Amino acid sequence: MPVNPDRIRKLHEFGLTEYQARAYLALLDLGTATASQIPPIARVPRTRIYATMQQLHEKGLVEIIPETPLKYKPVPFSNYLAKLATEQRQRAETLEASIAQLEKEFAIVGGQAPVEAGRFEAVYGRRNARERLIKMYSAAKREAYAIGTTKSPGRIMKAFGSILQEKKKEGVALHYAFPVTEENWKDVLVLETVAEVRNIDFLMPVYMHVVDRREFLMSHPIPDDDSSYRGEDIAIWTNDEAIAGAMHAMAEKIWSTGTRPALANGKDAAAPKRVA
């Protein structure tokens, strides 16, 4: 029978490559042949014929007759199919015996939340930064930390003081730390009515807010003045949990190392000296 595409396709279905199928079909017609006699019928390159015949031998489809030169004899395809069927049955039995163990090892667990990177945004202008902070604080459920400049206490109360008052009633823990000066002392006292305020002994060039360890905003105030909406501030906001969590830890550390400028025994503590 000729070496034709239909017969080659059928042998493909049983794991033979193009060259293997061609060489085997040629050998079926020849019966017994040397390596040099097979390529003209099989149309397999002579440089590939020895490797191809060795592969057929390993599959159990060809016998090698140890003569000079070597000769090759086809094994009935039914023998190959019987061997293949035996191997498939053995594999099926092994899989069957492993079902219980593999079912436990690869059981569906579920419930694991996918890890997703948060969003990052650049915010331009103090008005826009203020609007973003209002959204952050309005959504606060547990706590907030903020570290700021000497002008931050006044800006905070002007921008969203009423929101902070509501959050205090809801039980949200508010924590702030700033360099406390003679100029911002009165604003600090007002802020203390809704939050725990600490004095830090270094000047901050930026302000940062972290809400519920899930949102973070840091901004450079330009200029650093009392206005809560006029300014060319440049801010970065993210809800990436890893970064928000890290910045929360940093803000909490700064806040915890500050000192209390708050009221003592119900009376105003001495106002701090002017910062040069």
JOLIN-V716690 format. One record per residue. N is the residue number from 1. RES is the residue in three letters. SS is DSSP state (H for helix, E for strand, C for the rest). Layout:
n=N res=RES ss=SS
n=N res=RES ss=SS
This chain:
n=1 res=MET ss=C
n=2 res=PRO ss=C
n=3 res=VAL ss=C
n=4 res=ASN ss=C
n=5 res=PRO ss=H
n=6 res=ASP ss=H
n=7 res=ARG ss=H
n=8 res=ILE ss=H
n=9 res=ARG ss=H
n=10 res=LYS ss=H
n=11 res=LEU ss=H
n=12 res=HIS ss=H
n=13 res=GLU ss=C
n=14 res=PHE ss=C
n=15 res=GLY ss=C
n=16 res=LEU ss=C
n=17 res=THR ss=C
n=18 res=GLU ss=H
n=19 res=TYR ss=H
n=20 res=GLN ss=H
n=21 res=ALA ss=H
n=22 res=ARG ss=H
n=23 res=ALA ss=H
n=24 res=TYR ss=H
n=25 res=LEU ss=H
n=26 res=ALA ss=H
n=27 res=LEU ss=H
n=28 res=LEU ss=H
n=29 res=ASP ss=H
n=30 res=LEU ss=H
n=31 res=GLY ss=C
n=32 res=THR ss=E
n=33 res=ALA ss=E
n=34 res=THR ss=E
n=35 res=ALA ss=H
n=36 res=SER ss=H
n=37 res=GLN ss=H
n=38 res=ILE ss=H
n=39 res=PRO ss=H
n=40 res=PRO ss=H
n=41 res=ILE ss=H
n=42 res=ALA ss=H
n=43 res=ARG ss=C
n=44 res=VAL ss=C
n=45 res=PRO ss=C
n=46 res=ARG ss=H
n=47 res=THR ss=H
n=48 res=ARG ss=H
n=49 res=ILE ss=H
n=50 res=TYR ss=H
n=51 res=ALA ss=H
n=52 res=THR ss=H
n=53 res=MET ss=H
n=54 res=GLN ss=H
n=55 res=GLN ss=H
n=56 res=LEU ss=H
n=57 res=HIS ss=H
n=58 res=GLU ss=H
n=59 res=LYS ss=H
n=60 res=GLY ss=C
n=61 res=LEU ss=C
n=62 res=VAL ss=E
n=63 res=GLU ss=E
n=64 res=ILE ss=E
n=65 res=ILE ss=E
n=66 res=PRO ss=C
n=67 res=GLU ss=C
n=68 res=THR ss=C
n=69 res=PRO ss=C
n=70 res=LEU ss=C
n=71 res=LYS ss=E
n=72 res=TYR ss=E
n=73 res=LYS ss=E
n=74 res=PRO ss=E
n=75 res=VAL ss=C
n=76 res=PRO ss=C
n=77 res=PHE ss=H
n=78 res=SER ss=H
n=79 res=ASN ss=H
n=80 res=TYR ss=H
n=81 res=LEU ss=H
n=82 res=ALA ss=H
n=83 res=LYS ss=H
n=84 res=LEU ss=H
n=85 res=ALA ss=H
n=86 res=THR ss=H
n=87 res=GLU ss=H
n=88 res=GLN ss=H
n=89 res=ARG ss=H
n=90 res=GLN ss=H
n=91 res=ARG ss=H
n=92 res=ALA ss=H
n=93 res=GLU ss=H
n=94 res=THR ss=H
n=95 res=LEU ss=H
n=96 res=GLU ss=H
n=97 res=ALA ss=H
n=98 res=SER ss=H
n=99 res=ILE ss=H
n=100 res=ALA ss=H
n=101 res=GLN ss=H
n=102 res=LEU ss=H
n=103 res=GLU ss=H
n=104 res=LYS ss=H
n=105 res=GLU ss=H
n=106 res=PHE ss=C
n=107 res=ALA ss=C
n=108 res=ILE ss=C
n=109 res=VAL ss=C
n=110 res=GLY ss=C
n=111 res=GLY ss=C
n=112 res=GLN ss=C
n=113 res=ALA ss=C
n=114 res=PRO ss=C
n=115 res=VAL ss=C
n=116 res=GLU ss=C
n=117 res=ALA ss=C
n=118 res=GLY ss=C
n=119 res=ARG ss=C
n=120 res=PHE ss=E
n=121 res=GLU ss=E
n=122 res=ALA ss=E
n=123 res=VAL ss=E
n=124 res=TYR ss=E
n=125 res=GLY ss=C
n=126 res=ARG ss=H
n=127 res=ARG ss=H
n=128 res=ASN ss=H
n=129 res=ALA ss=H
n=130 res=ARG ss=H
n=131 res=GLU ss=H
n=132 res=ARG ss=H
n=133 res=LEU ss=H
n=134 res=ILE ss=H
n=135 res=LYS ss=H
n=136 res=MET ss=H
n=137 res=TYR ss=H
n=138 res=SER ss=H
n=139 res=ALA ss=C
n=140 res=ALA ss=C
n=141 res=LYS ss=C
n=142 res=ARG ss=C
n=143 res=GLU ss=E
n=144 res=ALA ss=E
n=145 res=TYR ss=E
n=146 res=ALA ss=E
n=147 res=ILE ss=E
n=148 res=GLY ss=C
n=149 res=THR ss=C
n=150 res=THR ss=C
n=151 res=LYS ss=C
n=152 res=SER ss=H
n=153 res=PRO ss=H
n=154 res=GLY ss=H
n=155 res=ARG ss=H
n=156 res=ILE ss=H
n=157 res=MET ss=H
n=158 res=LYS ss=H
n=159 res=ALA ss=H
n=160 res=PHE ss=H
n=161 res=GLY ss=H
n=162 res=SER ss=H
n=163 res=ILE ss=H
n=164 res=LEU ss=H
n=165 res=GLN ss=H
n=166 res=GLU ss=H
n=167 res=LYS ss=H
n=168 res=LYS ss=H
n=169 res=LYS ss=H
n=170 res=GLU ss=H
n=171 res=GLY ss=C
n=172 res=VAL ss=C
n=173 res=ALA ss=E
n=174 res=LEU ss=E
n=175 res=HIS ss=E
n=176 res=TYR ss=E
n=177 res=ALA ss=E
n=178 res=PHE ss=E
n=179 res=PRO ss=C
n=180 res=VAL ss=C
n=181 res=THR ss=C
n=182 res=GLU ss=C
n=183 res=GLU ss=C
n=184 res=ASN ss=C
n=185 res=TRP ss=H
n=186 res=LYS ss=H
n=187 res=ASP ss=H
n=188 res=VAL ss=H
n=189 res=LEU ss=H
n=190 res=VAL ss=H
n=191 res=LEU ss=H
n=192 res=GLU ss=C
n=193 res=THR ss=C
n=194 res=VAL ss=C
n=195 res=ALA ss=C
n=196 res=GLU ss=E
n=197 res=VAL ss=E
n=198 res=ARG ss=E
n=199 res=ASN ss=E
n=200 res=ILE ss=C
n=201 res=ASP ss=C
n=202 res=PHE ss=C
n=203 res=LEU ss=C
n=204 res=MET ss=C
n=205 res=PRO ss=C
n=206 res=VAL ss=C
n=207 res=TYR ss=E
n=208 res=MET ss=E
n=209 res=HIS ss=E
n=210 res=VAL ss=E
n=211 res=VAL ss=E
n=212 res=ASP ss=C
n=213 res=ARG ss=C
n=214 res=ARG ss=C
n=215 res=GLU ss=E
n=216 res=PHE ss=E
n=217 res=LEU ss=E
n=218 res=MET ss=E
n=219 res=SER ss=E
n=220 res=HIS ss=E
n=221 res=PRO ss=C
n=222 res=ILE ss=C
n=223 res=PRO ss=C
n=224 res=ASP ss=C
n=225 res=ASP ss=C
n=226 res=ASP ss=C
n=227 res=SER ss=C
n=228 res=SER ss=C
n=229 res=TYR ss=C
n=230 res=ARG ss=C
n=231 res=GLY ss=C
n=232 res=GLU ss=C
n=233 res=ASP ss=C
n=234 res=ILE ss=E
n=235 res=ALA ss=E
n=236 res=ILE ss=E
n=237 res=TRP ss=E
n=238 res=THR ss=E
n=239 res=ASN ss=C
n=240 res=ASP ss=C
n=241 res=GLU ss=H
n=242 res=ALA ss=H
n=243 res=ILE ss=H
n=244 res=ALA ss=H
n=245 res=GLY ss=H
n=246 res=ALA ss=H
n=247 res=MET ss=H
n=248 res=HIS ss=H
n=249 res=ALA ss=H
n=250 res=MET ss=H
n=251 res=ALA ss=H
n=252 res=GLU ss=H
n=253 res=LYS ss=H
n=254 res=ILE ss=H
n=255 res=TRP ss=H
n=256 res=SER ss=H
n=257 res=THR ss=C
n=258 res=GLY ss=C
n=259 res=THR ss=E
n=260 res=ARG ss=E
n=261 res=PRO ss=C
n=262 res=ALA ss=C
n=263 res=LEU ss=C
n=264 res=ALA ss=E
n=265 res=ASN ss=C
n=266 res=GLY ss=C
n=267 res=LYS ss=E
n=268 res=ASP ss=C
n=269 res=ALA ss=C
n=270 res=ALA ss=C
n=271 res=ALA ss=C
n=272 res=PRO ss=C
n=273 res=LYS ss=C
n=274 res=ARG ss=C
n=275 res=VAL ss=C
n=276 res=ALA ss=C
